[in-house]
């Protein structure tokens, strides 16, 4: 058994209606990352200085040394950049979520008071702004618990949201296990909130993010940032007008966008979006509240999480009397993408298509005649009985029954397997017309047609069982 944990389907083509408050066409969210004072620094007990997201191109960590230039760049974010952003957002009356590193918040009491006075949400950005990719789950969990404790001590409230940023493969699972967060944002996988199990994920962004002022091939000037934000907004707003509202996150850092040569681009973007009357500017906690209330997690037994017996019992009859297809599919690399009707159909049909011609012929022969003897004797499978009844094949007149009987006999005599059609795609007249038209086909043509119809029947059956 192989299982693939990544979810490569998401909402697929059936995007839910976000139903943002007031019929908004887009939910717009600004994040101010407050990391200054929580970055790598030997003063903080770290092994080396910070080397990430600064004005120093190609910066390297200095082991066992303070990096004075790096420190002063971060200090600029706390001393000047933060207050410039605070004035901008409060004057524009735009709500903000702060991703606050707990140790940074503890070293910045004036800034914390200003955040709270402005009624900004302060979510947790971890204990320290460090890399967790090589951390053990135990060490990462310990830091998470200490971050919650210190955050609560400093702000007076437990954080409702969590974002590590430089996270590990264990981060989201650790957040879910801790159990106290309304949402986690360590994901860039969607334009809408979604669930991993019971845990709500409110995705973040690395593209509409001022961090690209400090990365290769990023933004070099404020106009580039403004144009990128405007294009992102316009695309998502248009999708909202078309009936598929999304959310847009804008990621900001005090020491980056807080510089005079960049902040005006952010102001122009805020001015631009405020010309629209149907934009919901919200905190991430607001978005989480809305999603939890209006789009609770859907509970159902997921195929990729079933044991073998349960899986075969549930899906062994999708291909008529051919449980071996489900048995083989169970051994595939199943994952969240196979927990939908379309996804599981893909896995099952792979096994049907890769089977020998003899095995596929046996699947065809396992199907009953339409309105045949098994139907008359009420010996059809429950699914076949329901399908035939859906188009009235259980309520035929004597003349109609005689017609079907003759067609069944002629078809089997010529091709060696029953006439197969996904009856739910037709009415009774359409079925009879297809029956008569296909009877004269060559057997190899009919074999292909019958196999395609078997796959279609399987898909319709799965849609009765799965999202």
C-alpha positions as CSV (number, residue, x, y, z in Angstrom):
1,X,0.0,0.0,0.0
2,X,1.3,3.4,-1.0
3,X,-0.2,6.7,0.2
4,X,0.7,10.1,-1.1
5,X,-0.1,12.8,1.4
6,X,-0.1,15.9,-0.8
7,X,-3.5,17.3,-1.9
8,X,-3.1,18.1,-5.6
9,X,-6.8,18.7,-6.4
10,X,-8.1,21.2,-3.8
11,X,-11.4,22.5,-4.9
12,X,-10.8,21.6,-8.5
13,X,-13.3,23.0,-11.0
14,X,-16.1,23.3,-8.4
15,X,-14.9,26.3,-6.4
16,X,-17.3,27.0,-3.5
17,X,-19.0,30.3,-3.3
18,X,-17.1,32.1,-0.5
19,X,-20.2,34.2,0.2
20,X,-18.0,37.0,1.6
21,X,-19.9,39.5,3.8
22,X,-22.0,42.1,1.9
23,X,-21.6,40.2,-1.3
24,X,-18.0,41.3,-1.7
25,X,-16.2,40.2,-4.8
26,X,-12.9,39.7,-3.0
27,X,-11.6,39.4,0.5
28,X,-8.4,41.5,0.8
29,X,-6.0,40.9,3.7
30,X,-2.8,42.7,4.7
31,X,-0.2,41.0,6.9
32,X,2.6,43.0,8.7
33,X,5.3,40.5,9.7
34,X,6.8,41.8,12.9
35,X,10.2,39.9,13.2
36,X,12.6,42.6,14.3
37,X,14.2,41.4,17.5
38,X,13.3,37.8,16.9
39,X,15.7,37.1,14.1
40,X,18.8,35.0,14.3
41,X,21.3,36.7,16.6
42,X,24.0,35.5,19.0
43,X,22.4,37.8,21.5
44,X,19.3,35.6,21.3
45,X,21.2,32.4,21.9
46,X,21.5,31.6,18.2
47,X,24.6,30.1,16.6
48,X,25.0,32.9,14.0
49,X,23.7,36.1,12.7
50,X,20.6,36.5,10.4
51,X,21.1,36.2,6.6
52,X,17.6,36.4,5.3
53,X,15.4,39.2,3.9
54,X,17.6,42.3,4.3
55,X,19.1,45.0,2.1
56,X,22.4,43.1,2.0
57,X,22.5,41.1,-1.2
58,X,24.0,37.6,-0.8
59,X,24.3,38.0,3.0
60,X,25.8,35.1,4.8
61,X,25.4,34.1,8.5
62,X,28.3,35.0,10.7
63,X,28.9,32.1,13.2
64,X,29.4,33.2,16.8
65,X,29.4,36.9,15.8
66,X,27.1,39.8,15.8
67,X,26.5,41.3,12.4
68,X,26.1,45.1,13.1
69,X,24.9,46.0,9.7
70,X,22.3,43.3,9.6
71,X,21.1,44.2,13.1
72,X,20.7,47.9,12.2
73,X,18.6,47.0,9.1
74,X,16.3,45.0,11.3
75,X,16.3,47.8,13.9
76,X,15.1,50.2,11.1
77,X,12.0,48.0,10.8
78,X,11.1,48.4,14.4
79,X,12.2,52.0,14.9
80,X,10.9,53.6,11.6
81,X,9.3,51.2,9.2
82,X,6.7,49.9,11.7
83,X,5.5,53.4,12.5
84,X,5.3,54.4,8.9
85,X,3.0,51.4,8.2
86,X,1.0,52.1,11.3
87,X,0.3,55.6,10.2
88,X,-0.6,54.4,6.7
89,X,-3.1,51.7,7.7
90,X,-4.7,53.6,10.6
91,X,-5.2,56.7,8.5
92,X,-6.8,54.6,5.7
93,X,-8.8,52.7,8.3
94,X,-7.6,49.3,6.9
95,X,-7.5,46.3,9.2
96,X,-4.3,44.4,9.6
97,X,-3.1,41.1,10.8
98,X,0.3,41.1,12.4
99,X,2.4,37.9,12.3
100,X,4.3,38.6,15.5
101,X,7.4,36.7,16.5
102,X,6.9,36.2,20.3
103,X,10.4,37.3,21.3
104,X,10.2,40.2,18.9
105,X,6.9,41.3,20.5
106,X,8.4,41.0,23.9
107,X,11.2,43.4,22.9
108,X,8.8,46.0,21.4
109,X,6.2,47.1,24.0
110,X,5.4,50.4,22.3
111,X,4.7,48.7,19.0
112,X,2.5,46.1,20.7
113,X,0.5,48.8,22.4
114,X,0.1,50.6,19.0
115,X,-1.1,47.4,17.3
116,X,-3.7,46.8,20.0
117,X,-4.8,50.5,20.0
118,X,-5.4,50.1,16.3
119,X,-7.4,46.9,16.9
120,X,-5.0,44.8,14.7
121,X,-5.1,41.1,15.0
122,X,-1.8,39.7,16.4
123,X,-1.2,36.2,15.2
124,X,1.8,34.1,16.2
125,X,4.8,34.0,14.0
126,X,6.6,31.5,16.3
127,X,9.0,31.9,19.2
128,X,11.9,33.1,17.1
129,X,12.2,33.8,13.4
130,X,14.4,30.8,12.6
131,X,14.6,27.8,10.3
132,X,12.7,24.7,11.4
133,X,13.4,22.3,8.5
134,X,15.9,20.2,10.5
135,X,14.1,20.6,13.9
136,X,12.8,17.5,15.6
137,X,9.0,17.4,16.2
138,X,9.7,17.5,19.9
139,X,11.9,20.6,19.6
140,X,9.5,22.4,17.3
141,X,6.5,21.6,19.6
142,X,8.4,22.9,22.6
143,X,9.1,26.2,20.8
144,X,5.4,26.4,19.7
145,X,4.2,26.0,23.3
146,X,6.7,28.6,24.6
147,X,5.6,31.0,21.8
148,X,2.0,30.6,22.8
149,X,2.9,31.2,26.5
150,X,5.1,34.3,25.8
151,X,2.6,35.7,23.2
152,X,-0.2,35.5,25.7
153,X,2.0,37.0,28.4
154,X,3.0,39.9,26.2
155,X,-0.3,40.7,24.5
156,X,-2.8,39.5,27.1
157,X,-4.4,37.2,24.6
158,X,-3.7,33.8,23.2
159,X,-3.0,34.0,19.4
160,X,-5.8,32.7,17.2
161,X,-3.6,32.1,14.1
162,X,-0.2,30.6,13.5
163,X,2.4,31.1,10.8
164,X,5.9,29.7,11.2
165,X,7.2,30.8,7.8
166,X,10.4,28.9,7.8
167,X,8.5,25.8,8.7
168,X,9.1,22.0,8.7
169,X,7.0,19.2,7.2
170,X,5.6,18.7,10.8
171,X,4.5,22.3,11.4
172,X,0.8,22.1,10.3
173,X,0.3,18.8,12.0
174,X,1.8,20.2,15.2
175,X,-0.6,23.1,15.0
176,X,-3.5,20.8,14.6
177,X,-2.4,18.6,17.4
178,X,-2.0,21.6,19.8
179,X,-5.7,22.2,19.1
180,X,-6.0,25.8,20.1
181,X,-5.7,27.7,16.8
182,X,-8.6,28.8,14.7
183,X,-6.3,28.8,11.7
184,X,-2.8,28.0,10.4
185,X,-1.2,29.9,7.5
186,X,1.8,27.8,6.6
187,X,0.5,27.1,3.2
188,X,0.6,28.9,-0.2
189,X,-1.7,26.3,-1.9
190,X,-4.9,28.1,-2.7
191,X,-6.8,31.4,-3.1
192,X,-9.4,30.3,-0.6
193,X,-9.3,28.8,3.0
194,X,-9.5,25.0,3.2
195,X,-9.2,22.2,5.7
196,X,-6.5,19.7,6.5
197,X,-8.6,17.3,8.5
198,X,-10.4,19.5,11.0
199,X,-7.7,22.2,11.0
200,X,-8.6,25.3,9.0
201,X,-5.9,26.6,6.7
202,X,-6.0,30.3,5.6
203,X,-3.3,30.3,2.9
204,X,-0.6,33.0,2.8
205,X,1.4,34.4,-0.1
206,X,5.0,34.7,-1.2
207,X,4.3,36.4,-4.5
208,X,2.3,39.4,-3.5
209,X,4.9,40.0,-0.8
210,X,7.5,42.7,-0.3
211,X,10.0,40.0,0.5
212,X,10.7,40.1,-3.3
213,X,12.5,43.4,-2.8
214,X,15.2,41.3,-1.0
215,X,15.4,38.3,-3.3
216,X,17.0,37.7,-6.7
217,X,14.7,38.5,-9.7
218,X,12.3,40.3,-7.3
219,X,11.0,43.8,-7.2
220,X,13.5,46.6,-7.8
221,X,11.2,49.5,-7.5
222,X,7.9,50.4,-5.9
223,X,6.1,50.6,-9.3
224,X,6.8,46.9,-9.9
225,X,5.3,46.1,-6.5
226,X,2.3,48.2,-7.1
227,X,1.7,46.8,-10.6
228,X,2.0,43.3,-9.3
229,X,-0.5,43.9,-6.5
230,X,-2.9,45.7,-8.9
231,X,-2.8,42.9,-11.4
232,X,-3.3,40.3,-8.7
233,X,-6.3,42.2,-7.3
234,X,-7.8,42.8,-10.8
235,X,-7.6,39.1,-11.7
236,X,-9.2,38.0,-8.5
237,X,-11.8,40.7,-8.5
238,X,-12.8,39.7,-12.0
239,X,-13.2,36.1,-10.8
240,X,-15.4,37.4,-8.0
241,X,-17.6,39.3,-10.5
242,X,-17.9,36.1,-12.5
243,X,-19.2,34.3,-9.4
244,X,-16.1,32.8,-7.8
245,X,-15.0,35.2,-5.1
246,X,-11.5,34.6,-3.7
247,X,-9.2,36.1,-1.1
248,X,-6.0,38.0,-1.7
249,X,-3.1,38.3,0.9
250,X,-0.5,41.0,0.8
251,X,2.7,40.2,2.8
252,X,4.7,43.0,4.3
253,X,7.8,43.5,6.4
254,X,8.5,46.7,8.4
255,X,12.2,46.8,7.3
256,X,11.3,46.3,3.6
257,X,8.1,48.1,2.6
258,X,8.6,50.5,5.5
259,X,11.4,52.2,3.5
260,X,10.4,55.6,2.0
261,X,11.2,54.5,-1.5
262,X,8.7,51.7,-1.3
263,X,5.9,52.6,1.0
264,X,4.2,54.9,-1.6
265,X,3.6,51.9,-3.8
266,X,1.6,50.3,-0.9
267,X,-0.3,53.6,-0.4
268,X,-1.2,53.7,-4.1
269,X,-2.5,50.2,-3.9
270,X,-4.6,50.9,-0.9
271,X,-6.0,54.0,-2.6
272,X,-6.8,52.0,-5.6
273,X,-8.7,49.2,-3.9
274,X,-10.6,51.8,-1.8
275,X,-12.2,53.0,-5.1
276,X,-14.2,49.7,-5.2
277,X,-17.3,49.4,-3.1
278,X,-17.5,45.6,-2.9
279,X,-14.1,44.7,-1.4
280,X,-14.0,43.1,2.1
281,X,-10.8,44.2,3.9
282,X,-10.5,41.9,6.8
283,X,-8.1,40.4,9.3
284,X,-7.2,36.7,8.9
285,X,-9.2,36.0,12.0
286,X,-12.2,37.6,10.4
287,X,-11.7,35.4,7.4
288,X,-11.3,32.3,9.6
289,X,-14.5,33.2,11.5
290,X,-16.4,33.5,8.3
291,X,-15.1,30.3,6.8
292,X,-15.7,28.2,10.0
293,X,-19.2,29.6,10.2
294,X,-20.2,29.3,6.6
295,X,-18.0,26.5,5.3
296,X,-17.5,23.9,8.1
297,X,-15.4,20.9,7.3
298,X,-17.2,18.1,5.4
299,X,-17.1,14.8,7.2
300,X,-16.9,11.6,5.2
301,X,-14.9,8.4,5.1
302,X,-12.0,9.1,2.8
303,X,-10.9,6.3,0.5
304,X,-7.2,7.0,0.9
305,X,-7.5,6.6,4.7
306,X,-9.4,3.3,4.6
307,X,-7.9,-0.1,5.3
308,X,-8.1,-2.7,2.6
309,X,-11.2,-4.6,3.7
310,X,-13.2,-1.3,4.2
311,X,-12.0,0.0,0.8
312,X,-13.0,-3.1,-1.1
313,X,-16.3,-3.4,0.7
314,X,-17.1,0.2,-0.2
315,X,-16.0,0.3,-3.8
316,X,-15.7,-3.3,-4.9
317,X,-19.1,-3.1,-6.6
318,X,-18.4,0.1,-8.6
319,X,-17.4,-2.1,-11.5
320,X,-20.2,-4.7,-11.7
321,X,-19.3,-7.9,-9.8
322,X,-15.6,-7.1,-10.2
323,X,-14.1,-6.4,-6.8
324,X,-10.6,-7.2,-8.1
325,X,-10.5,-3.7,-9.6
326,X,-10.9,-2.1,-6.2
327,X,-8.4,-4.6,-4.7
328,X,-5.7,-3.5,-7.3
329,X,-6.6,0.2,-6.9
330,X,-6.0,0.0,-3.2
331,X,-2.3,-0.8,-3.9
332,X,-1.8,2.4,-5.9
333,X,-0.3,5.6,-4.6
334,X,-3.6,6.9,-3.3
335,X,-3.9,10.3,-1.5
336,X,-6.3,13.2,-0.9
337,X,-6.6,13.7,-4.7
338,X,-8.4,10.3,-4.8
339,X,-10.9,11.1,-2.1
340,X,-13.3,12.6,-4.6
341,X,-15.6,10.9,-7.1
342,X,-13.3,12.0,-10.0
343,X,-10.1,11.1,-8.2
344,X,-11.2,7.6,-7.1
345,X,-12.7,7.0,-10.6
346,X,-9.3,7.8,-12.0
347,X,-7.6,5.1,-9.8
348,X,-10.2,2.4,-10.5
349,X,-10.3,3.0,-14.3
350,X,-6.5,2.8,-14.4
351,X,-6.8,-0.8,-13.1
352,X,-9.6,-1.6,-15.5
353,X,-7.7,-0.2,-18.5
354,X,-4.5,-2.0,-17.6
355,X,-6.2,-5.3,-17.2
356,X,-6.0,-8.0,-19.9
357,X,-8.6,-8.1,-22.6
358,X,-10.0,-11.3,-21.1
359,X,-10.4,-9.6,-17.7
360,X,-12.2,-6.6,-19.2
361,X,-14.4,-8.9,-21.2
362,X,-15.4,-10.6,-17.9
363,X,-16.3,-7.2,-16.5
364,X,-18.6,-6.6,-19.5
365,X,-20.2,-10.1,-19.1
366,X,-20.8,-9.3,-15.5
367,X,-23.3,-6.6,-16.5
368,X,-27.0,-7.6,-16.7
369,X,-29.1,-7.3,-19.8
370,X,-31.3,-4.1,-19.9
371,X,-34.8,-5.1,-18.6
372,X,-33.8,-8.7,-18.9
373,X,-34.5,-11.9,-16.8
374,X,-32.4,-10.8,-13.8
375,X,-34.4,-7.5,-13.6
376,X,-37.7,-9.4,-13.9
377,X,-36.6,-11.8,-11.1
378,X,-35.4,-8.8,-9.0
379,X,-31.9,-10.2,-8.9
380,X,-30.0,-7.2,-10.0
381,X,-27.4,-5.5,-7.8
382,X,-28.9,-2.6,-5.8
383,X,-27.0,-0.1,-8.0
384,X,-28.1,-1.7,-11.3
385,X,-31.7,-1.9,-10.1
386,X,-31.7,1.7,-9.2
387,X,-30.1,2.8,-12.4
388,X,-32.6,0.8,-14.6
389,X,-35.5,2.0,-12.5
390,X,-34.4,5.7,-13.0
391,X,-35.4,5.6,-16.6
392,X,-38.5,3.4,-16.2
393,X,-37.0,0.1,-17.4
394,X,-38.8,-1.6,-14.5
395,X,-42.1,-0.4,-15.7
396,X,-42.2,-1.5,-19.3
397,X,-45.2,-2.4,-21.3
398,X,-45.4,-5.9,-22.8
399,X,-44.5,-4.6,-26.2
400,X,-41.5,-2.6,-24.8
401,X,-40.3,-5.7,-22.9
402,X,-40.5,-7.8,-26.0
403,X,-38.4,-5.2,-27.9
404,X,-35.7,-5.2,-25.3
405,X,-35.7,-9.0,-25.1
406,X,-35.2,-9.3,-28.8
407,X,-32.5,-6.6,-28.9
408,X,-30.6,-8.2,-25.9
409,X,-30.6,-11.6,-27.6
410,X,-29.4,-10.3,-30.9
411,X,-26.7,-8.2,-29.4
412,X,-25.3,-11.0,-27.2
413,X,-25.4,-13.4,-30.1
414,X,-23.4,-11.1,-32.3
415,X,-20.9,-9.6,-29.8
416,X,-20.7,-12.1,-26.9
417,X,-21.4,-9.7,-24.1
418,X,-24.5,-7.6,-23.0
419,X,-25.4,-4.2,-24.4
420,X,-24.0,-1.7,-21.9
421,X,-25.0,1.9,-21.6
422,X,-25.0,4.5,-18.8
423,X,-28.8,4.6,-18.6
424,X,-28.7,7.7,-16.4
425,X,-27.4,9.7,-19.3
426,X,-30.5,8.9,-21.5
427,X,-34.2,8.5,-21.4
428,X,-35.9,5.3,-22.5
429,X,-36.3,6.5,-26.1
430,X,-32.6,7.4,-26.3
431,X,-31.5,4.1,-24.9
432,X,-33.6,2.2,-27.5
433,X,-32.2,4.4,-30.3
434,X,-28.6,3.8,-29.1
435,X,-29.3,0.0,-28.8
436,X,-30.5,-0.2,-32.4
437,X,-27.7,1.9,-33.7
438,X,-24.9,0.0,-32.0
439,X,-26.2,-3.4,-32.7
440,X,-24.7,-3.4,-36.2
441,X,-21.3,-2.2,-35.2
442,X,-18.2,-4.4,-35.5
443,X,-17.5,-6.3,-32.2
444,X,-14.2,-4.5,-31.7
445,X,-15.9,-1.2,-31.9
446,X,-18.6,-2.3,-29.5
447,X,-16.0,-3.7,-27.1
448,X,-14.4,-0.2,-26.9
449,X,-17.8,1.4,-26.6
450,X,-18.9,-0.9,-23.9
451,X,-15.7,-0.4,-21.9
452,X,-16.2,3.4,-22.1
453,X,-19.7,3.0,-20.9
454,X,-18.6,0.8,-18.0
455,X,-16.2,3.6,-17.0
456,X,-19.0,6.1,-17.2
457,X,-21.3,4.0,-15.1
458,X,-18.6,3.7,-12.5
459,X,-18.2,7.5,-12.4
460,X,-21.9,8.1,-11.9
461,X,-21.9,5.5,-9.1
462,X,-19.0,7.2,-7.3
463,X,-20.7,10.5,-7.6
464,X,-23.5,9.1,-5.4
465,X,-20.9,8.2,-2.7
466,X,-18.2,10.9,-2.7
467,X,-17.9,14.7,-3.2
